[in-house]
Amino acid sequence: MIAGASPPVIEMIGMVFVVLFLFIGQQEIISGRMERAQFFAFLFFLFRSYDPMRKLSRLQNSMEQALAAAHHVLEVMDEHAEIKEKPDAKDLSPLKSNIELRNVSFGYANEERSVLRDINLIIRAGTMVALVGESGGGKSTLTKLLPRFHDPTSGAVFFDGLDLREASLSSLRKQIALVTQETVLFNDTVRHNIAYGKPAATDAEIEEAARIAFAHDFIREMPKGYDTIVGERGIFLSGGQRQRLAIARAILVNAPVLILDEATSALDAESEQFVQRAINNLVRDRTTIVIAHRLSTVRRADVIVVMEAGRILETGTHSELLSSGGRYKKLYELQFADEEEELAGIAGKS
């Protein structure tokens, strides 16, 4: 507000003083106390000083903005990381056996209730585990424990028998590729966004990752191809295009563990088809933990984990859980039955 009001106020004050000095100068010249040359010289230097004074008035606004920005930067720099790495932390090797959550409970510091309670789960290497359940059941929170975005309040998470708190953060996060509903893209080129997790990647590697993610064709149609700026948070791209770039990034990193957190839930039907095909390529030969909302994903999973209110209620395959008649069957009837009828109709037509 102050920055917007300052220029017109300065202009108005300048005009008032010019009129005032003209009136005074006229009186001084008529009375003989001042010569015309002196008055015009005074006006010349007055007008020459106006522009520096106007700029000086804006300096205060710039200084205030700079101080406010510096205050926020210093706040960020003073923040302490919640997750601390031990001095003698060990480097993790690529996952060979399993990931185990043993008696894991977790609650956020600003919430009284626990988000996860007494979770026991083994995810075997090379398998797909689908987490299903109603919103707020703790599915996303569980996946955040694997890359150590948070540490359990009690219990522990193990990679091949090693407690993650004993592992180095850099080696752990190299093990994991994450594709979420909210895609993180930077105001940079398509090429650099794909190569974010592997800056040394060659152009050929980047293009191959884009092809596998079904992104190469739409990238070629962009004004500068792989050198096109995508805008802050990928604003110049559609939702499906942003997701395919995120999948290409995950393919390029080639991490052995993949986490998919509702990666297609916010897309239209056409975009979802492309993204789903890209995901099918991505999950090959990887240990995959997926928060599922599609029947096709659930059916393909080796293990389905049904979560509710921070607890695991059931685990098993699609057919096992349906035949048991428990919570999954009710969830299936509410969430997946219509989709199965639609798939059956498509199969019948073909």
C-alpha positions in Angstrom: 0.0 0.0 0.0 2.8 2.4 1.0 4.8 1.5 -2.1 1.7 2.2 -4.3 0.9 5.5 -2.6 4.4 6.9 -2.6 4.8 7.9 -6.3 1.6 9.9 -6.7 2.2 11.7 -3.3 5.7 12.7 -4.4 4.3 13.9 -7.8 1.6 15.9 -6.0 4.1 17.5 -3.6 6.4 18.3 -6.6 3.6 20.1 -8.5 2.7 22.1 -5.4 6.3 23.3 -4.9 6.7 24.2 -8.6 3.6 26.3 -8.5 4.7 27.9 -5.3 8.2 28.7 -6.5 6.8 30.2 -9.8 4.5 32.5 -7.8 7.3 33.6 -5.4 9.8 34.0 -8.3 7.4 36.1 -10.2 7.0 38.4 -7.2 10.8 38.6 -6.6 11.4 39.5 -10.3 8.6 42.2 -10.3 10.0 43.7 -7.1 13.6 43.7 -8.6 15.1 41.6 -5.9 15.9 38.8 -8.4 16.9 38.7 -12.0 15.2 36.5 -14.5 18.5 34.5 -15.2 18.8 33.7 -11.5 15.3 32.5 -11.3 15.5 30.3 -14.4 18.9 28.9 -13.1 17.1 28.1 -9.8 14.3 26.3 -11.7 16.7 24.3 -13.8 18.6 22.9 -10.7 15.3 22.3 -9.0 14.0 20.2 -11.8 17.3 18.3 -12.0 17.1 17.5 -8.3 13.5 16.2 -8.6 14.3 12.8 -10.2 17.0 11.8 -7.5 14.6 12.9 -4.8 11.8 10.7 -6.4 14.2 7.7 -6.5 15.3 8.4 -2.9 11.6 8.2 -1.8 11.4 4.7 -3.3 14.6 3.5 -1.6 12.8 3.3 1.7 10.2 0.9 0.2 12.9 -1.2 -1.3 14.8 -1.4 2.0 11.7 -2.5 3.9 10.9 -5.2 1.3 14.5 -6.4 1.5 14.5 -6.5 5.3 11.3 -8.5 5.3 12.7 -11.0 2.8 15.9 -11.2 4.8 13.9 -11.9 7.9 12.2 -14.9 6.3 15.4 -16.2 4.9 17.1 -16.0 8.3 14.1 -17.8 9.8 14.6 -20.7 7.4 18.3 -20.8 8.0 17.7 -21.0 11.8 15.4 -23.9 11.4 16.8 -27.2 12.8 16.2 -30.4 10.9 13.7 -32.7 12.7 15.5 -35.8 11.4 19.1 -36.0 12.5 21.7 -38.4 11.1 24.0 -40.3 13.4 27.7 -39.4 13.0 28.5 -43.1 12.3 25.5 -43.7 10.0 25.9 -46.6 7.6 25.3 -46.5 3.9 22.4 -48.7 2.7 22.9 -51.2 -0.2 20.1 -51.7 -2.7 17.2 -53.5 -1.1 17.6 -57.3 -1.3 15.3 -58.9 1.3 12.5 -56.8 2.7 11.3 -53.6 4.4 9.8 -54.2 7.9 7.7 -51.9 10.0 7.9 -53.4 13.5 5.5 -52.2 16.3 5.4 -48.7 14.6 3.4 -45.9 16.1 3.5 -42.3 15.1 1.9 -39.0 16.1 2.5 -35.4 15.0 3.8 -33.1 17.7 0.9 -30.7 17.4 -1.8 -33.5 17.6 -2.8 -35.4 20.7 -3.9 -38.6 18.9 -1.6 -41.0 17.2 -1.9 -41.2 13.4 -0.4 -44.7 13.2 -0.8 -47.3 16.0 1.1 -50.6 16.4 1.8 -51.2 12.7 3.5 -54.5 11.8 4.1 -55.0 8.1 6.7 -56.8 6.0 7.2 -55.6 2.4 9.2 -58.2 0.4 11.7 -57.0 -2.2 10.3 -57.0 -5.7 6.6 -57.1 -4.7 3.8 -54.5 -4.9 1.9 -53.6 -1.8 -1.3 -51.6 -2.1 -2.5 -49.5 0.9 -6.3 -49.0 0.8 -8.8 -47.5 3.2 -10.8 -44.4 3.8 -9.1 -40.9 3.9 -7.4 -40.2 7.2 -6.5 -43.8 7.8 -2.8 -43.1 8.0 -1.7 -44.5 4.5 0.3 -41.4 3.4 1.8 -41.0 6.8 3.0 -44.6 6.7 4.8 -44.0 3.4 6.5 -40.9 4.8 8.3 -43.0 7.4 10.2 -45.0 4.7 12.3 -42.1 3.4 12.6 -40.8 7.0 10.6 -37.6 6.5 9.5 -38.5 10.0 10.7 -41.0 12.6 8.3 -43.3 14.4 7.2 -42.3 17.9 7.8 -45.9 18.9 8.9 -49.0 17.1 11.2 -49.0 14.1 11.5 -49.3 10.3 14.1 -51.8 9.0 15.7 -52.1 5.5 17.2 -55.5 5.2 17.3 -55.7 8.9 19.0 -52.3 9.5 17.1 -49.8 11.5 16.7 -46.7 9.3 17.9 -44.5 12.2 21.3 -46.2 11.8 21.4 -45.5 8.1 22.7 -42.3 6.3 19.9 -40.2 4.9 21.6 -39.8 1.5 21.9 -43.5 0.9 18.4 -44.2 2.1 16.8 -41.6 -0.1 18.7 -42.8 -3.1 16.9 -46.1 -2.6 13.4 -44.5 -3.0 11.6 -42.8 -5.8 8.4 -40.9 -4.9 5.5 -40.0 -7.2 2.7 -38.1 -5.4 -0.6 -36.5 -6.4 1.1 -33.0 -6.0 3.9 -33.0 -8.5 6.9 -30.9 -7.6 8.3 -29.1 -10.6 10.6 -26.1 -10.8 10.7 -23.0 -13.0 13.3 -24.6 -15.2 13.5 -26.6 -18.4 11.8 -29.9 -19.0 15.3 -31.4 -19.3 16.5 -30.2 -15.9 13.2 -31.1 -14.2 13.5 -34.7 -15.4 17.2 -34.9 -14.4 16.6 -33.4 -10.9 17.4 -36.7 -9.2 20.3 -37.5 -11.5 22.0 -34.2 -12.6 24.7 -36.0 -14.5 22.3 -37.8 -16.8 23.0 -37.6 -20.5 20.4 -36.3 -23.0 19.9 -39.8 -24.3 19.1 -41.1 -20.8 16.7 -38.2 -20.2 14.9 -38.9 -23.5 14.7 -42.6 -22.9 13.1 -42.0 -19.5 10.6 -39.6 -21.1 9.7 -42.2 -23.8 9.1 -44.9 -21.1 6.9 -42.4 -19.2 4.9 -41.6 -22.5 6.1 -38.0 -22.2 8.5 -37.7 -25.2 5.8 -37.0 -27.8 4.2 -34.0 -26.0 7.7 -32.7 -25.0 8.7 -32.6 -28.7 5.6 -30.6 -29.5 6.6 -27.9 -27.0 8.1 -24.6 -28.4 11.7 -25.5 -27.4 11.3 -29.2 -26.8 13.3 -30.4 -23.8 14.6 -26.9 -23.3 11.1 -25.4 -22.7 10.6 -23.7 -19.4 7.7 -25.3 -17.5 6.9 -22.4 -15.1 6.7 -22.4 -11.4 5.3 -25.7 -10.2 4.8 -26.7 -13.9 2.1 -24.1 -14.4 2.4 -24.2 -18.2 1.7 -28.0 -18.3 -1.5 -30.0 -17.8 -2.0 -32.2 -14.8 -1.3 -35.4 -16.8 1.9 -33.9 -18.4 3.2 -32.9 -14.9 2.6 -36.4 -13.6 4.4 -38.0 -16.6 7.4 -35.7 -16.1 7.5 -36.8 -12.4 7.3 -40.5 -13.5 10.1 -39.8 -16.1 12.2 -38.4 -13.2 11.5 -41.5 -11.1 12.5 -43.8 -14.0 15.7 -41.9 -14.6 16.7 -42.2 -10.9 16.1 -46.0 -11.2 15.6 -46.4 -7.4 14.8 -50.0 -6.2 11.9 -48.8 -4.1 8.9 -46.8 -5.4 6.2 -45.0 -3.5 3.1 -44.0 -5.4 0.8 -41.7 -3.4 -2.5 -41.4 -5.3 -0.6 -40.4 -8.4 -3.6 -40.4 -10.7 -6.4 -39.3 -8.4 -6.7 -35.7 -9.6 -6.6 -36.4 -13.4 -9.2 -36.6 -16.1 -9.9 -39.9 -17.8 -7.7 -39.3 -20.8 -4.7 -38.1 -18.8 -5.2 -40.9 -16.4 -4.8 -43.5 -19.1 -1.5 -42.1 -20.2 -0.2 -41.8 -16.6 -1.4 -45.3 -15.8 0.5 -46.7 -18.7 3.6 -44.8 -17.6 3.2 -46.2 -14.1 2.9 -49.7 -15.4 6.3 -49.2 -17.0 7.7 -47.7 -13.8 6.8 -50.4 -11.4 8.5 -53.2 -13.3 11.2 -55.0 -11.2 10.7 -52.6 -8.3 9.5 -52.9 -4.7 6.4 -50.8 -4.9 4.2 -49.3 -2.2 1.1 -47.7 -3.7 -1.8 -45.9 -2.1 -4.5 -47.3 -4.4 -7.8 -46.0 -5.6 -8.1 -48.0 -8.8 -9.3 -51.6 -9.0 -6.7 -52.5 -11.6 -3.9 -51.4 -9.2 -5.4 -53.3 -6.3 -5.8 -56.5 -8.3 -2.2 -56.3 -9.5 -0.8 -56.0 -6.0 0.9 -58.9 -4.4 -0.4 -57.8 -1.0 -3.3 -55.5 -0.1 -3.1 -53.7 3.3 -6.4 -52.4 4.6 -6.0 -49.5 7.0 -8.4 -47.7 9.2 -7.8 -45.1 12.0 -4.1 -45.7 11.9 -4.3 -49.5 12.2 -3.9 -52.4 9.9 -7.2 -54.3 9.8 -6.5 -56.9 7.1 -3.8 -58.1 4.7 -4.0 -60.5 1.8 -4.6 -60.7 -1.9 -7.7 -59.3 -3.7 -9.4 -62.7 -3.8 -8.4 -63.7 -0.2 -9.8 -60.5 1.2 -13.0 -60.7 -0.8 -13.6 -64.3 0.4 -13.0 -63.4 4.0 -15.9 -60.9 3.9 -14.2 -58.4 6.1 -13.6 -54.6 5.9 -12.0 -54.9 2.4 -15.1 -56.5 0.9 -17.3 -53.6 2.2 -14.7 -51.1 0.9 -14.6 -52.9 -2.4 -18.4 -52.8 -2.8 -18.4 -49.1 -2.0 -15.4 -48.0 -4.0 -14.5 -50.6 -6.7 -17.7 -52.4 -7.7 -18.8 -49.8 -10.3 -15.3 -49.8 -11.8 -15.4 -53.6 -12.1 -18.7 -53.5 -13.9 -17.3 -51.0 -16.3 -14.3 -53.1 -17.0 -16.4 -56.2 -17.5 -18.6 -54.2 -20.0 -15.5 -53.1 -21.9 -14.2 -56.6 -22.0 -17.5 -57.9 -23.3 -17.6 -55.4 -26.1 -14.1 -56.3 -27.2 
